[in-house]
Amino acid sequence: MKKVLYIVGGIILIIIVVGVIAGDPDSIEDPASEGTGAIENKTFSIGNIIDHEDRILTVNSAERGWTSSNEFDTPSEGFEYVLIDVTLQNKSEDEVSFNPYHFNIKDGAGVIQDTAFGGVDINTLSSGNLAPGGEISGKLLFEVNEANIEDLTLFYEPAFWGERVEIEL
């Protein structure tokens, strides 16, 4: 009987130790310390070189109130176009994907939107893969409510489960 009690006690002790370790946030390694390309600062500005998840992103410029040379390419009533020029580089040893839908814009009212349709006369960022060391530049077009055009933030999130980078425009 004593032997059974020692075994049960040992199992309970192991369960308690495992539970304490699993519940201790200090026992979890910081992903940024693993050299995974994680970044400490997640808010940047135009012109910053941003090293993020095997990619290097640079927001080259942002133009509010952009107008197309195509008379039929106009924003909705009460909105204006914001045209953003970006460059992506692949710093990994594997192919990485790129897509305009990795980007969103947040306006001054906190409304977050995907890229807009339009801009037929611009070099729109397409989608595809970049080979190791590859680079691509392109433009992103957003339609933003004129009343909320201040305090714009571009979001970049290339992986579904990845971290989001914020670029203040």
Secondary structure, 3 states (H helix, E strand, C coil): CHHHHHHHHHHHHHHHHHHHHHHCHHHCCCHHHHCCCCCCCCEEECCCEEEECCEEEEEEEEEEEECCCCCCCCCCCCEEEEEEEEEEEECCCCCEEECHHHEEEECCCCCEECCCCCCCCCCECCCEEECCCCEEEEEEEEEEEHHHCCCCEEEECCCCCCCCEEEEC
